[in-house]
Amino acid sequence: MDMNGSVIRLTHCHKEIFCLVVPVQCPGCGEVLRGGRLQEAPVSLPSPFSNGHKSSCCLLVAPAHDNINREFGGTSDLHTGISNTAGIVYNYTQDGVRRDERGWECCVSIPLVGPDMFHLLAQWDQYLDRFSEGSMWDPVWHKFQEDDHNCFSFCLGFINGVLAAEGRGPLSRDAFTLSFIVPRMKRVSQFTTLYQHIQSHQHYIVDRQDVVSGH
């Protein structure tokens, strides 16, 4: 299922209506939607997914390679990687570190470097190459373990290596997950549920929050 597009939200007849294409008539009251007031103008809600190969210096989260439907489900296995400045995705697997030039076209991108951090941008690829060539990620020396030596271990290890080079303290797995991963995956879950509902029913309608709260 391609969810790289946007969901459209429009307000009418005291309802918020979510759809993929602006309908001719309001699905809530049947009134023809033409012109309308500014507050009723459609607003585009961007997809939480992006092309990882166009997202440089990011932590990327995507469905695992053995996830047959390649979907972000609540029970689906996920895979993580780090993109370099050219959008090549370094990711750790049972065969060692891969450098993917394709396959991450629909993923969640979490920026790791600010646009003003020129010194780090200049060294990012060198850091990533050096780290990925370490014996920790060579299957001859260390085998991939689902629980404690996996793709996420690789990404967090790299991030903590960069933090150390910058003179900053490391992040624990729990702290990084709660701060960076969980909020984005919650948004993915909400967007996916909404998108699937719209695909099945053409639209999703809820009462406007300001009407419900009495404001």
Phi, psi and chi 1 to 4 in degrees:
 res  aa     phi    psi   chi1   chi2   chi3   chi4
   1 MET       -  124.5  175.4  169.7   46.9      -
   2 ASP   -85.6  114.3 -179.4   10.3      -      -
   3 MET  -119.6   28.6  -69.8 -173.1  -70.8      -
   4 ASN   -79.8  -10.2  -84.5  -35.2      -      -
   5 GLY   -79.5 -173.7      -      -      -      -
   6 SER  -108.4  154.8  -61.0      -      -      -
   7 VAL  -100.1  139.5  169.0      -      -      -
   8 ILE  -101.0  133.0  -63.0  168.5      -      -
   9 ARG  -115.6  129.3 -178.6 -173.6   67.0 -160.1
  10 LEU  -134.0  154.3   57.0   96.2      -      -
  11 THR  -112.2  129.4  -58.0      -      -      -
  12 HIS  -161.8  147.1 -164.5  -94.3      -      -
  13 CYS    46.5   44.7   63.6      -      -      -
  14 HIS    62.5   24.8  -54.0  -57.8      -      -
  15 LYS  -125.4  153.9  -53.8  -75.5 -173.3 -177.8
  16 GLU  -104.6  125.7  -74.7 -167.6  -20.4      -
  17 ILE  -116.9  126.1  -58.1  159.0      -      -
  18 PHE  -109.6  133.8  -61.3   84.4      -      -
  19 CYS  -155.9  173.5   47.2      -      -      -
  20 LEU   -97.3  -25.3  -59.6 -178.5      -      -
  21 VAL  -135.8  136.1  178.5      -      -      -
  22 VAL   -63.5  121.8  177.4      -      -      -
  23 PRO   -74.9  159.4   28.2  -34.5      -      -
  24 VAL   -70.4  -40.5  175.2      -      -      -
  25 GLN  -116.6  149.2  -65.8  177.8  -58.1      -
  26 CYS   -66.8  123.8  172.9      -      -      -
  27 PRO   -69.8  -10.0   23.4  -32.4      -      -
  28 GLY   -86.8  -45.1      -      -      -      -
  29 CYS  -122.5  -10.6   66.8      -      -      -
  30 GLY    87.2   -4.3      -      -      -      -
  31 GLU   -68.6  142.2 -178.4  179.6  -29.1      -
  32 VAL   -66.9  132.9  174.7      -      -      -
  33 LEU   -96.4   99.9  -62.6  172.8      -      -
  34 ARG  -141.5  132.6   64.3  163.5   80.5  105.4
  35 GLY    67.8 -104.7      -      -      -      -
  36 GLY    84.2  171.5      -      -      -      -
  37 ARG   -81.0  160.4  -64.3  172.4  -63.0  174.3
  38 LEU   -58.6  -39.7 -178.9   61.5      -      -
  39 GLN   -69.2  -12.8   60.2  -95.0   39.4      -
  40 GLU   -97.8    1.4  -64.1  176.5   -9.1      -
  41 ALA   -64.6  140.1      -      -      -      -
  42 PRO   -62.0  142.7  -21.3   33.5      -      -
  43 VAL  -123.1  135.3  175.6      -      -      -
  44 SER   -88.2  127.6  177.3      -      -      -
  45 LEU  -100.4  108.7  -56.6  179.3      -      -
  46 PRO   -65.1  150.4   25.2  -34.1      -      -
  47 SER   -68.5  144.9  167.3      -      -      -
  48 PRO   -76.7   -3.5   29.2  -35.0      -      -
  49 PHE   -97.3  151.2  -53.8  108.9      -      -
  50 SER  -146.9  170.4   59.3      -      -      -
  51 ASN   -83.8  111.3 -174.2  -22.2      -      -
  52 GLY   -62.5  -24.0      -      -      -      -
  53 HIS   -79.5   -5.9  -59.8  -66.2      -      -
  54 LYS  -113.3   13.8  -64.3 -178.7  179.3  179.1
  55 SER  -120.9   94.8  -53.7      -      -      -
  56 SER   -80.8  148.0   61.1      -      -      -
  57 CYS    54.6   50.4  -53.9      -      -      -
  58 CYS  -127.2  153.8  -71.6      -      -      -
  59 LEU   -84.9  129.8  170.0   70.7      -      -
  60 LEU  -115.6  139.6  -54.5  175.7      -      -
  61 VAL  -123.1  126.5 -176.7      -      -      -
  62 ALA  -141.9  163.1      -      -      -      -
  63 PRO   -60.4  143.9  -24.2   35.1      -      -
  64 ALA   -62.2  155.6      -      -      -      -
  65 HIS   -61.7  -28.0  -64.4  -62.8      -      -
  66 ASP   -92.6    8.8   57.2   -0.7      -      -
  67 ASN   -80.1  101.3  180.0  -21.0      -      -
  68 ILE   -54.9  -43.5  -62.3  174.2      -      -
  69 ASN   -86.0   -3.6  -64.0  -39.4      -      -
  70 ARG    51.4   47.9  -59.5  -70.1  -70.6  162.5
  71 GLU  -119.7  156.1  -67.5 -177.9   -7.8      -
  72 PHE   -91.4   88.0  -72.9   84.5      -      -
  73 GLY  -105.1  165.1      -      -      -      -
  74 GLY   -63.5  -25.2      -      -      -      -
  75 THR  -112.4    4.1   58.7      -      -      -
  76 SER   -78.3  143.5  -58.9      -      -      -
  77 ASP   -71.6  142.8  -71.9  -24.7      -      -
  78 LEU  -116.5  157.9  -61.7  175.4      -      -
  79 HIS  -129.9  144.6 -171.1   48.5      -      -
  80 THR  -123.9  154.3   57.0      -      -      -
  81 GLY  -154.3  173.3      -      -      -      -
  82 ILE  -123.7  129.7  -58.1  -78.8      -      -
  83 SER   -92.7  145.8   59.5      -      -      -
  84 ASN   -90.7 -172.0   70.0    2.6      -      -
  85 THR   -69.3  -16.4   57.2      -      -      -
  86 ALA  -100.5    3.5      -      -      -      -
  87 GLY    82.7   14.6      -      -      -      -
  88 ILE   -82.3  131.1  -63.3  172.9      -      -
  89 VAL  -100.8  115.6 -177.4      -      -      -
  90 TYR   -88.3  124.2  -70.9   58.0      -      -
  91 ASN  -147.2  142.1   57.3  106.6      -      -
  92 TYR   -93.7  129.1  178.6   56.8      -      -
  93 THR  -131.9 -176.4   69.4      -      -      -
  94 GLN   -61.9  -22.9  -67.9 -178.1  -15.9      -
  95 ASP   -94.9    7.3  -61.2  -38.9      -      -
  96 GLY   105.5 -161.2      -      -      -      -
  97 VAL   -84.6  126.1  177.8      -      -      -
  98 ARG   -98.3  152.9  -67.4  169.2   43.6  132.5
  99 ARG  -123.0   92.6  -64.7  165.6  174.3   79.7
 100 ASP   -88.3  129.5  -66.0  -23.7      -      -
 101 GLU   -99.1   -5.8  -63.8 -176.3   18.2      -
 102 ARG  -152.4  165.4   60.7 -178.9   62.1   86.4
 103 GLY   106.8   -9.6      -      -      -      -
 104 TRP  -116.2   37.9  -64.2   74.6      -      -
 105 GLU   -75.2  -19.1  -72.8   77.6   15.1      -
 106 CYS  -131.8   97.4 -178.1      -      -      -
 107 CYS  -151.0  175.1   64.9      -      -      -
 108 VAL   -97.0  125.5  176.8      -      -      -
 109 SER  -106.6  127.2  -60.4      -      -      -
 110 ILE  -118.3  104.4  -55.1  168.9      -      -
 111 PRO   -59.7  137.6  -21.5   33.2      -      -
 112 LEU  -113.2  -14.9  -62.2  172.8      -      -
 113 VAL  -129.5  128.5 -178.3      -      -      -
 114 GLY   -72.9  152.1      -      -      -      -
 115 PRO   -63.5  -17.4   21.7  -32.5      -      -
 116 ASP   -95.2    1.1   58.2  -23.9      -      -
 117 MET   -91.2   66.9  -58.5  176.3   70.1      -
 118 PHE   -61.9  -38.4  -56.8  110.5      -      -
 119 HIS   -65.3  -36.8   67.9  -71.2      -      -
 120 LEU   -74.4  -39.7 -174.1   51.2      -      -
 121 LEU   -58.9  -38.3  -73.7  168.6      -      -
 122 ALA   -68.5  -25.0      -      -      -      -
 123 GLN  -107.7   -3.8  -61.0 -179.9   78.8      -
 124 TRP   -55.3  -50.2 -171.9  -97.4      -      -
 125 ASP   -64.4  -37.7  -68.4   -9.2      -      -
 126 GLN   -65.4  -44.6 -177.8 -179.5  -10.6      -
 127 TYR   -58.3  -45.2  -78.1  154.0      -      -
 128 LEU   -68.1  -41.4 -167.2   50.0      -      -
 129 ASP   -63.9  -46.5  -82.7  -35.0      -      -
 130 ARG   -63.3  -43.7 -174.8 -174.7  -53.6  153.2
 131 PHE   -65.9  -43.2 -179.3   79.2      -      -
 132 SER   -69.9  -18.6   62.9      -      -      -
 133 GLU   -89.4    1.5  -69.4  168.8   -0.1      -
 134 GLY   -67.5  153.2      -      -      -      -
 135 SER   -64.0  -22.2   61.0      -      -      -
 136 MET   -59.1  -27.1  -77.8  -71.3  -69.6      -
 137 TRP  -108.4    9.0  -42.2  112.8      -      -
 138 ASP   -90.8  117.3 -174.3  -23.8      -      -
 139 PRO   -61.4  -16.7   20.7  -31.9      -      -
 140 VAL   -68.7  -34.5  173.2      -      -      -
 141 TRP  -100.0  -36.2  -61.1   99.5      -      -
 142 HIS  -137.2  124.2  -67.8  -85.9      -      -
 143 LYS   -84.9  146.7  -68.2 -170.8  179.5  -61.1
 144 PHE   -62.4  130.1 -177.3   98.2      -      -
 145 GLN  -122.4  128.6  -60.0  -70.6  -24.1      -
 146 GLU   -56.7  -35.4  -70.8  -72.5  -12.6      -
 147 ASP   -92.7  -40.2  -64.2  -32.4      -      -
 148 ASP  -133.1    4.9   56.4   10.1      -      -
 149 HIS  -147.3   78.3 -166.8   66.0      -      -
 150 ASN  -135.8 -165.9   52.3   29.0      -      -
 151 CYS   -62.4  -35.8   60.0      -      -      -
 152 PHE   -71.5  -36.0 -167.4   78.2      -      -
 153 SER   -59.4  -41.0  -55.2      -      -      -
 154 PHE   -61.6  -48.1  171.7   81.2      -      -
 155 CYS   -65.8  -45.4  -66.5      -      -      -
 156 LEU   -67.4  -37.5 -175.7   57.5      -      -
 157 GLY   -61.4  -41.4      -      -      -      -
 158 PHE   -65.6  -45.9  171.7   72.1      -      -
 159 ILE   -60.1  -42.7  -68.4  167.1      -      -
 160 ASN   -68.4  -30.7  -81.5  -26.4      -      -
 161 GLY   -65.0  -40.8      -      -      -      -
 162 VAL   -66.3  -42.3  172.1      -      -      -
 163 LEU   -60.2  -40.7  -71.1  173.2      -      -
 164 ALA   -64.0  -41.5      -      -      -      -
 165 ALA   -64.4  -26.7      -      -      -      -
 166 GLU   -90.0    4.1  -64.9  -70.5  -63.2      -
 167 GLY    76.2   25.3      -      -      -      -
 168 ARG  -115.6  156.8  -61.9  164.6   61.0 -175.5
 169 GLY   -74.9  160.2      -      -      -      -
 170 PRO   -77.0  160.3   30.7  -36.7      -      -
 171 LEU  -102.0  138.8  -71.0  168.8      -      -
 172 SER   -77.5  161.8   69.1      -      -      -
 173 ARG   -58.7  -44.8  178.6 -177.0  -71.2 -100.1
 174 ASP   -65.5  -43.1  -72.5  -14.7      -      -
 175 ALA   -64.0  -43.0      -      -      -      -
 176 PHE   -67.1  -42.0 -174.6   77.5      -      -
 177 THR   -61.6  -46.3  -59.0      -      -      -
 178 LEU   -68.5  -34.9  -70.8  173.6      -      -
 179 SER   -82.2  -40.1  -62.1      -      -      -
 180 PHE  -107.5  -42.7  -69.7   85.5      -      -
 181 ILE   -84.4  -51.8  -53.2  -65.7      -      -
 182 VAL   -57.1  -48.5  171.7      -      -      -
 183 PRO   -59.4  -39.0  -22.7   34.4      -      -
 184 ARG   -72.6  -36.6  -72.9  165.1  173.4   82.2
 185 MET   -71.7  -28.6  -64.0  -44.8  -63.9      -
 186 LYS   -64.6  -41.9  -77.6 -176.1  177.6  178.6
 187 ARG   -65.3  -39.4 -178.3  167.1  176.0 -110.2
 188 VAL   -60.2  -45.6  165.1      -      -      -
 189 SER   -61.1  -44.8  177.5      -      -      -
 190 GLN   -64.9  -44.7  -67.6  168.3  -14.3      -
 191 PHE   -65.2  -42.9 -176.2   89.0      -      -
 192 THR   -63.0  -44.5  -59.3      -      -      -
 193 THR   -61.4  -44.8  -60.0      -      -      -
 194 LEU   -63.4  -45.6  176.6   62.4      -      -
 195 TYR   -63.1  -43.8 -161.9   96.6      -      -
 196 GLN   -65.4  -37.9  -69.9  173.6  -22.1      -
 197 HIS   -63.8  -44.2 -177.8   93.8      -      -
 198 ILE   -64.6  -40.1  -65.5  171.6      -      -
 199 GLN   -60.6  -34.9  -79.1 -160.4  -40.9      -
 200 SER   -83.7  -31.5  -61.3      -      -      -
 201 HIS  -121.9    6.6  -57.7   88.4      -      -
 202 GLN    72.8  -26.2  -76.9   72.9   57.8      -
 203 HIS  -159.7  167.6   54.8  -99.9      -      -
 204 TYR  -136.5  127.7  176.9   68.8      -      -
 205 ILE  -121.7  133.0  -56.6  176.3      -      -
 206 VAL  -135.6  157.8  -65.6      -      -      -
 207 ASP   -67.2  142.7  -69.2  -32.7      -      -
 208 ARG   -61.9  136.6  -81.5 -179.1   57.1 -178.0
 209 GLN   -63.1  -36.8  -67.5  -59.8  -48.7      -
 210 ASP   -70.8  -25.6   57.3  -14.0      -      -
 211 VAL   -74.8  -43.4  173.5      -      -      -
 212 VAL   -63.7  -39.3  172.0      -      -      -
 213 SER   -82.7   -7.6   61.6      -      -      -
 214 GLY    87.2    9.4      -      -      -      -
 215 HIS   -87.2      -  -65.3  -54.1      -      -
